[in-house]
């Protein structure tokens, strides 16, 4: 599946990964070398609520972004990757999707009114019509609070960078050709949030996202959700026999636990992970871990397709 229509423009050669505590820039230079750098963020720069990112203090994050711009060699456009928990993603069933985009968005807003505790007019939407499968028509929808998305764009505009793409870590991690040969399951775990995305023949068939309690420091809840999801995939969706799995966890401990469990499951084939190319000070990778850099690497290397 071509993911680019979900966003505003094709991915540029610079990716910024925002988070609650820091921001990272990954830049692919003309000679295909990679530059990366990281800066801390003020503790109160981002406000996250039940619908995801609700507000951003542009003036607070501006100085950190300005410092990082040098590592991007003055690139004037960028992809911005945010935690999956900052946006909301859905697969919505529709009988007869309107042809006009404005009417389609009205239908989606009406449906989201029942799913999200926020006025639909406050949302920015990205909507992709999915191929019909067994008579079922679906829309892939990503929704975020408009004022928060606008504040992110304003912060980058202030340092002379145009935001060409805003996506989540989950979608940035979808491997090129995912689901084209055999079904593909992307499992992404970040602080207090678990995301699961199933694709068959390149088409999203299932999205599950689950906020995790602060007390969930281990992999227990993630393993329970993964067992339930795999049972649903096998028994209800009817996917078999082999499923390719891509796993990305911020926590090394949880990553190890989930990989150990997945290795024991019949019919699950782990995707061979590409090593993160050298980029800038080794302290960036050591400080953040490969899982934090992987989404930006996927965007700037063209894996997001």
N, C-alpha and C positions, 0 to 999 in steps of 0.2 A: 504493500500500500504506500502511496506517496503521501507523506505527512505534511508536506509543505503547504497545501491549501488551508491547513488549520491555522496558519499564522498570516502575518501581514506581508512577508516578502521572503525570498530564498535566504537561507542562512549565510551570513557573512563569515569572514575568516577570523572574527574575534568573538569569543564567548565570555560572558560575565556570569558567574554563579553567585547569587545573593543568598544570604542566610541571616538568621537572627543575630549572630555574633560576628560575622566576618563576610567579606566579599573577595572573590577570586577572579582574576582575569587570565584567560588563556588565548594566546594570539599565534596564528600560523603565519610566519613570515614568508616573503617571496621565495626564499630558498628552502621552504618547507621545514625549517626549524621551528620549534615551539618555544614561546616565551610565556612565563607565568609568574604571577605575584599575588600576594594576599595582604589585606589590611583589615584590622579590626573595625567593628561597627559599634556605635554607641548603644548602650543597653536598651534604651527606650526608642530606638529609631523605627521599629516596626511594631504595629499593634495587630495581633492575630486573635480572631474570635471564632465563633461556631461556623461561620461561612468561609473562613480562611483569612487572608490578609485584608484587614479593614482600613488601615490608615498607615501612611508613611510620612515621616518628617524629612522632606527633601533636603532642607537646609542642614540636617544632621548627618545625612549620608554623603552629601556633596564633597566634603574635604577628602574622605577616604577614596571616593571614586576618582577624584582629580589626581591623587597620588598614583593610582593604578594605571591611569591613562598612558603614562610613559612606557609601560611594559607592552602596550598595544601599538607602539610605534606611530602614535598619532592617528590610528584608524578612526574614521568618522562615522562608522556604522557598526552595529553590534547585535548579537543575540543575547538575550537575558534569560537565564535559567533560574527558576525560583523553586523552593521546596514544594513538593507535591501537595502538602497540606495547605499551601497558600491559595490554591484554586480548587474548584470542584469539577469533577468529570463524570459524565453520565452517558449511557447508551439508552436512548429513548425510542420506544416503539411508536410508530405512526402508521395509520391506515392509508391516508392519502396526503402526503406532504405537499404543501402549496408550492407552486413553481416560483413565485416571486419571493426574493430573499426577505423582504420586509415582512411579508405575511408569514413566512417560515419562522422568523425570529419571534413574531407575536405568539405563534403556537408554542414555541419553546418556552417563552417567558411565562405563559399560562401554565404550562406543565411544571416549571420550576417553582411556581408560586406554592405548589403543594409539597415541594421537597426541601425548600430552603427558607429559613426564618428571616427573610429580607424582602423588601419591595422589589419586584422584578425589574423595575425601571432603573434600579441602582446597579444593575449588572452589566458587565461587558461580556458579550458572547462570541464564541467561535463555533460554527456549526458546519459539519460535513455530512452530506447525504451518503449513506452506506449502500453498497450493492444489495439487492434483494436476495434473501436466502430462504428457501422453502416457503415462499410467499410472505415472508416477514420483512418489513421495511423498518429501518432504524436510522437514527441520527446520532452521530458522535458529537457531544457537546462539551465544551470547556467554558466555565463561567467564573468570573472574578468581579470583585467590587470595583466599579468604574473609577471612583476617586483614588483608590489605591494604585490601580494600573496607571492612571494619569500622573500620579505623583512620582512613580518610578520613571516614567518617560521624561517628566520635567527635570528630575535630578540629572539625568544623562544629557538632556538638551543643554543644561546649564554649563556642562563641561565640553560642549561641542560634539557630542556623540548622538547620532540618531538611532533609536531603537527600531530595528527591523523585524524582530521576532521576540515574543515572550512565550515561554513554554515552561512546563514542569520537568523535574528530573525524571519522572516516570516516562513521559513521552520522548524525552531526549535520549533515553536509554534503549528505545526500541531498535534492535539490530536491523541493519539493511537486509531486506528480503525476509524479515521475520514472518513466519507462518506460510511462506510460499511453497516450501517443500513438505514440511511437516508442521503440525501445530506448535505454537511458540507461547511460552508463559514467561512474562517478565515479573519478577518479584523485587520490589523496592522497599527498603525499610529505612526510615529516617527517624530522628528523635520524635517519639510519641505519634508516629503515623506509619501505617502499613498499606501498601498498594499492590494490587494484583491485576495484570492485564493479559488476557488470553486472545491470541490471534489464530485464525485458521485461513489458509490461502490468502494471507495478508490482510484479512478483514477482522477488526475487533469483534469478538463474540461475547466477552465478559469483562467488566471492570468492577473491581471491589476495592473500596478504600475504607480504612477503619482507623479512627483516632484511638490512640492508646493512652491508658492512664499513666500518670507520672510514676506510679509504683511498678509499672511493667518494665523493669530493668533487664530482664532476661528474655529468652526467646519463647517462653511458654505460650503467651497469647498468640504470637505470630505462628507458632507451630499448630495450634488449635485451629486458627483461621485457614491455614494452608491445607490441613487435613479436610476440613469442611468443603473448601473450594475445589480441591481435587476430586472429592467424592461427587460434587455437583457436576464438574466437568465430565467425568466418566459416565455417571448414571443418568443425568438429565440432558446435557448437551450431546452426549454420546461420542465424545472424542476418544479415539484410541488408534493404534496401541502406543506409539511413542510421542512424547511431547518434549520439545527442546526448551530448556530452562535457562534464563539469564537472571542471575541474582546479584543485587547490589545493596549492601548494608553499610550504613555509617559506622556502626559498632562492630569492631573486629570480633568481639565475643559472640554476638548474635550471628554474624556472618559465618563463623566457624560452626556454630550449633546447627544452623539451617543447612549448610553444605553437608555436614555429616548426616543429617536426617535424609536429605534429598538423595545422597549417594546410595542409600539403602532401599530406595523405592523403585519398584519394577516399572519400566516404561518411561522413566524420566532421564533425559540425556542432557547433561550440563553443557552449556555453550563454552567453548574454549575462550577464555578471556585474553584479550590482547594486552601486553604490558603497556603501561603508560609511558609514552616517549619522554625522554629527558626534556625538562622545560624549566629554565631559570634555576634559581637556588633549590638544591635538593631539600632544603628545609620546608618548602611549600608542600611537597608530597609527604614528607615525614610528619608535618604538623597536621595536615588535613586527612591524609589517607587517599588512596586511589579512587575510592567511591565518590568523593566530593569532586574530583577533577574529571571523572569519566563522562558526565553529561556534557560538559563543555567540549571535551575532546571529540565526542561523538558528533557534535554539531559542526565544529570547525574542520573535521576531517571528512565530512560528507556522509557519515554513517546514518544521519537522520534523513531517510528517504522513504 
